[in-house]
């Protein structure tokens, strides 16, 4: 199976740096497990993270941004539920 992460972010809100940092963290943590990670510029205050076509985070629904440890757990739960994230699981 191909594992793909898509991060949709609002350019007007200047969320590129936050999105790029989260992308870097995910690519580092899941090295060898992610086949693709794409940043999608948008508008309207959007910040959403999708894994293999499933939305795992929506800033509007969750009322904010995920902590990076929470985001890693959500991605892990989609691509490799048995994997330990070490200190990020505590």
N, CA, C and O of each residue as an XYZ file, in Angstrom:
360
protein
N       0.845     -1.192      0.000
C       0.000      0.000      0.000
C       0.884      1.247      0.000
O       1.925      1.282      0.655
N       0.466      2.244     -0.724
C       1.155      3.525     -0.767
C       0.599      4.410      0.340
O      -0.615      4.583      0.444
N       1.475      4.971      1.166
C       1.045      5.877      2.227
C       1.277      7.308      1.795
O       2.382      7.697      1.416
N       0.195      8.088      1.862
C       0.237      9.463      1.386
C      -0.347     10.388      2.446
O      -1.400     10.105      3.017
N       0.341     11.489      2.703
C      -0.149     12.528      3.609
C      -0.357     13.802      2.795
O       0.499     14.190      1.999
N      -1.488     14.439      3.002
C      -1.795     15.721      2.365
C      -2.101     16.738      3.456
O      -2.951     16.504      4.315
N      -1.404     17.864      3.413
C      -1.649     18.953      4.359
C      -2.186     20.138      3.556
O      -1.504     20.677      2.684
N      -3.411     20.527      3.866
C      -4.052     21.675      3.224
C      -3.969     22.845      4.202
O      -4.358     22.717      5.363
N      -3.462     23.982      3.732
C      -3.251     25.125      4.623
C      -3.661     26.422      3.944
O      -3.689     26.506      2.716
N      -3.973     27.416      4.731
C      -4.411     28.720      4.238
C      -3.200     29.627      4.006
O      -2.422     29.894      4.922
N      -3.058     30.091      2.767
C      -1.952     31.006      2.459
C      -2.212     32.391      3.053
O      -1.280     33.059      3.501
N      -3.468     32.819      3.056
C      -3.802     34.130      3.601
C      -3.522     34.228      5.092
O      -3.245     35.312      5.606
N      -3.592     33.101      5.786
C      -3.317     33.055      7.228
C      -1.827     32.872      7.514
O      -1.399     32.878      8.668
N      -1.047     32.710      6.446
C       0.407     32.542      6.579
C       0.776     31.266      7.338
O       1.634     31.286      8.221
N       0.126     30.165      6.989
C       0.372     28.897      7.684
C       1.331     27.976      6.937
O       1.446     26.799      7.279
N       2.026     28.499      5.915
C       2.988     27.673      5.182
C       4.100     27.158      6.089
O       4.412     25.967      6.060
N       4.700     28.026      6.890
C       5.818     27.590      7.737
C       5.388     26.522      8.736
O       6.105     25.544      8.948
N       4.230     26.704      9.345
C       3.700     25.697     10.277
C       3.485     24.370      9.546
O       3.841     23.308     10.056
N       2.905     24.440      8.361
C       2.626     23.237      7.572
C       3.919     22.547      7.144
O       4.022     21.322      7.208
N       4.899     23.330      6.711
C       6.181     22.766      6.283
C       6.909     22.123      7.451
O       7.532     21.074      7.289
N       6.840     22.740      8.628
C       7.473     22.165      9.818
C       6.804     20.830     10.181
O       7.487     19.851     10.485
N       5.478     20.801     10.147
C       4.769     19.554     10.446
C       5.127     18.485      9.410
O       5.318     17.321      9.760
N       5.219     18.880      8.139
C       5.602     17.944      7.092
C       6.992     17.377      7.373
O       7.213     16.172      7.249
N       7.915     18.239      7.746
C       9.282     17.794      8.061
C       9.279     16.809      9.223
O       9.968     15.790      9.169
N       8.529     17.094     10.254
C       8.434     16.204     11.411
C       7.866     14.838     11.019
O       8.365     13.802     11.459
N       6.832     14.844     10.196
C       6.222     13.578      9.770
C       7.169     12.791      8.871
O       7.290     11.574      9.017
N       7.839     13.467      7.948
C       8.773     12.785      7.053
C       9.942     12.184      7.825
O      10.429     11.107      7.479
N      10.390     12.872      8.864
C      11.487     12.364      9.685
C      11.025     11.176     10.526
O      11.711     10.156     10.586
N       9.882     11.298     11.168
C       9.368     10.241     12.035
C       9.009      8.987     11.248
O       9.277      7.869     11.690
N       8.408      9.176     10.091
C       7.919      8.034      9.316
C       8.782      7.777      8.076
O       8.282      7.370      7.027
N      10.071      8.021      8.217
C      11.008      7.785      7.117
C      10.900      6.334      6.653
O      10.955      5.405      7.459
N      10.750      6.160      5.370
C      10.618      4.815      4.812
C       9.194      4.288      4.818
O       8.914      3.261      4.201
N       8.281      4.982      5.511
C       6.884      4.534      5.562
C       5.954      5.436      4.762
O       4.881      5.006      4.338
N       6.360      6.687      4.555
C       5.554      7.605      3.755
C       6.101      7.637      2.339
O       7.291      7.865      2.123
N       5.224      7.409      1.388
C       5.613      7.435     -0.015
C       5.456      8.820     -0.618
O       6.099      9.158     -1.612
N       4.588      9.616     -0.001
C       4.317     10.939     -0.553
C       3.765     11.834      0.547
O       2.958     11.400      1.370
N       4.207     13.087      0.554
C       3.651     14.105      1.440
C       3.532     15.374      0.615
O       4.515     15.862      0.058
N       2.326     15.900      0.544
C       2.056     17.046     -0.312
C       1.454     18.184      0.499
O       0.573     17.974      1.333
N       1.947     19.396      0.240
C       1.367     20.607      0.812
C       0.446     21.230     -0.234
O       0.829     21.395     -1.392
N      -0.767     21.572      0.185
C      -1.765     22.140     -0.718
C      -2.157     23.538     -0.236
O      -2.876     23.664      0.755
N      -1.697     24.585     -0.919
C      -2.107     25.936     -0.521
C      -3.599     26.137     -0.780
O      -4.144     25.659     -1.776
N      -4.241     26.848      0.132
C      -5.665     27.120     -0.003
C      -6.004     28.449      0.641
O      -5.135     29.292      0.864
N      -7.284     28.620      0.935
C      -7.722     29.856      1.573
C      -8.877     29.556      2.520
O      -9.232     28.397      2.734
N      -9.449     30.594      3.077
C     -10.610     30.422      3.943
C     -10.292     29.861      5.317
O     -11.175     29.324      5.986
N      -9.033     29.979      5.748
C      -8.666     29.502      7.082
C      -8.501     27.994      7.171
O      -8.532     27.425      8.262
N      -8.325     27.345      6.024
C      -8.222     25.885      6.033
C      -6.896     25.413      6.632
O      -5.831     25.958      6.339
N      -6.989     24.404      7.462
C      -5.832     23.610      7.881
C      -6.370     22.212      8.139
O      -7.041     21.962      9.141
N      -6.062     21.301      7.214
C      -6.511     19.923      7.335
C      -5.365     18.993      7.000
O      -4.517     19.297      6.160
N      -5.356     17.847      7.677
C      -4.374     16.811      7.390
C      -5.131     15.546      7.006
O      -6.041     15.106      7.709
N      -4.733     14.974      5.875
C      -5.348     13.771      5.337
C      -4.287     12.690      5.229
O      -3.151     12.972      4.848
N      -4.646     11.454      5.561
C      -3.752     10.309      5.386
C      -4.505      9.267      4.566
O      -5.558      8.781      4.978
N      -3.963      8.934      3.418
C      -4.561      7.926      2.535
C      -6.045      8.193      2.286
O      -6.859      7.270      2.264
N      -6.382      9.473      2.098
C      -7.758      9.840      1.770
C      -8.694     10.013      2.951
O      -9.872     10.318      2.771
N      -8.177      9.819      4.167
C      -8.986      9.994      5.375
C      -8.536     11.256      6.102
O      -7.354     11.414      6.408
N      -9.475     12.149      6.376
C      -9.120     13.367      7.112
C      -8.907     13.006      8.583
O      -9.799     12.471      9.242
N      -7.710     13.309      9.081
C      -7.407     13.015     10.481
C      -7.370     14.273     11.338
O      -7.369     14.178     12.565
N      -7.340     15.457     10.712
C      -7.377     16.700     11.487
C      -8.019     17.802     10.670
O      -7.728     17.960      9.485
N      -8.877     18.547     11.299
C      -9.473     19.744     10.713
C      -9.432     20.843     11.767
O     -10.013     20.700     12.843
N      -8.748     21.933     11.460
C      -8.646     23.039     12.415
C     -10.028     23.557     12.810
O     -10.252     23.912     13.967
N     -10.938     23.599     11.868
C     -12.282     24.107     12.174
C     -13.028     23.161     13.112
O     -13.674     23.615     14.057
N     -12.946     21.844     12.862
C     -13.655     20.883     13.710
C     -13.006     20.725     15.075
O     -13.701     20.652     16.088
N     -11.674     20.671     15.111
C     -10.968     20.465     16.369
C     -10.643     21.783     17.085
O     -10.048     21.777     18.162
N     -11.035     22.902     16.486
C     -10.857     24.218     17.098
C      -9.391     24.571     17.352
O      -9.054     25.130     18.396
N      -8.529     24.245     16.400
C      -7.126     24.625     16.550
C      -6.211     23.673     15.806
O      -6.641     22.846     15.001
N      -4.948     23.824     16.105
C      -3.923     23.002     15.472
C      -3.533     21.852     16.391
O      -3.617     21.970     17.613
N      -3.102     20.730     15.796
C      -2.680     19.611     16.645
C      -1.288     19.839     17.215
O      -0.432     20.438     16.563
N      -1.068     19.364     18.423
C       0.303     19.270     18.921
C       1.001     18.255     18.033
O       0.358     17.333     17.531
N       2.300     18.406     17.829
C       2.995     17.524     16.896
C       2.956     16.070     17.362
O       2.884     15.161     16.535
N       3.003     15.838     18.677
C       2.928     14.452     19.157
C       1.567     13.841     18.830
O       1.490     12.670     18.458
N       0.501     14.615     18.963
C      -0.845     14.134     18.627
C      -0.946     13.839     17.139
O      -1.514     12.822     16.742
N      -0.392     14.730     16.311
C      -0.440     14.515     14.874
C       0.310     13.245     14.482
O      -0.163     12.482     13.640
N       1.462     13.016     15.081
C       2.231     11.797     14.793
C       1.439     10.552     15.195
O       1.457      9.548     14.483
N       0.743     10.615     16.333
C      -0.068      9.477     16.768
C      -1.195      9.207     15.776
O      -1.470      8.052     15.448
N      -1.848     10.265     15.297
C      -2.946     10.103     14.347
C      -2.456      9.517     13.024
O      -3.118      8.661     12.438
N      -1.295      9.980     12.554
C      -0.726      9.438     11.314
C      -0.351      7.983     11.529
O      -0.665      7.128     10.700
N       0.318      7.697     12.637
C       0.706      6.317     12.957
C      -0.499      5.394     12.987
O      -0.447      4.283     12.459
N      -1.589      5.850     13.603
C      -2.796      5.030     13.716
C      -3.355      4.655     12.340
O      -4.003      3.618     12.198
N      -3.109      5.487     11.334
C      -3.584      5.209      9.975
C      -2.634      4.313      9.187
O      -3.084      3.466      8.416
N      -1.316      4.492      9.372
C      -0.379      3.773      8.494
C       0.288      2.567      9.138
O       0.704      1.645      8.436
N       0.397      2.558     10.481
C       1.090      1.450     11.153
C       0.685      1.415     12.627
O       1.488      1.756     13.495
N      -0.576      1.000     12.922
C      -1.116      1.073     14.283
C      -0.294      0.341     15.344
O      -0.368      0.686     16.523
N       0.475     -0.649     14.948
C       1.258     -1.427     15.918
C       2.573     -0.749     16.299
O       3.224     -1.154     17.262
N       2.965      0.283     15.547
C       4.264      0.920     15.750
C       4.290      1.757     17.038
O       3.344      2.485     17.340
N       5.382      1.637     17.779
C       5.598      2.493     18.941
C       6.254      3.789     18.482
O       7.138      3.784     17.626
N       5.813      4.884     19.058
C       6.425      6.172     18.776
C       7.354      6.613     19.909
O       7.761      7.773     19.970
N       7.680      5.695     20.789
C       8.601      6.019     21.885
C       8.048      7.114     22.757
O       6.930      7.010     23.261
N       8.835      8.181     22.943
C       8.440      9.264     23.846
C       7.167      9.982     23.385
O       6.486     10.600     24.203
N       6.840      9.913     22.109
C       5.619     10.580     21.611
C       4.356      9.847     22.032
O       3.258     10.392     21.915
N       4.494      8.611     22.524
C       3.320      7.868     22.984
C       3.029      8.092     24.472
O       1.994      7.655     24.975
N       3.923      8.758     25.158
C       3.730      8.960     26.609
C       2.850     10.139     26.903
O       2.591     10.441     28.068
